[in-house]
Amino acid sequence: MKKNKLDVEIEKALAKKAMGYNLDEVVEEYTVDEAGEEKLIKKKVTKKFVPPDLSSAKVLLEKYKGNEISTMTKEELLRERQRLLKQLKEFEEDED
């Protein structure tokens, strides 16, 4: 079955959330000068890490492993999660 663009984007978003990711949070403060123009007076960029989300990892596991996941023990799930995270990281590195 061929994947459409939306399916691919959803899988990428799930993979990103399952692995965790870094982001820059930007807060900008403006003022209005005498001419009525907005002027940037302060910009703060904070680097943040969004930790891996187990629910997203579970969705990916269910998609690729099907019903097999329901019979896995907690330890097996954690091992499979680590395996998939490694595989996803390698995939992301190949894209860069």
PyMOL commands that set and color helices and strands:
alter all, ss='L'
color gray80, all
select helices_A, chain A and resi 5-19+54-71+74-95
alter helices_A, ss='H'
color red, helices_A
select strands_A, chain A and resi 21-32+38-50
alter strands_A, ss='S'
color yellow, strands_A
deselect
rebuild
show_as cartoon
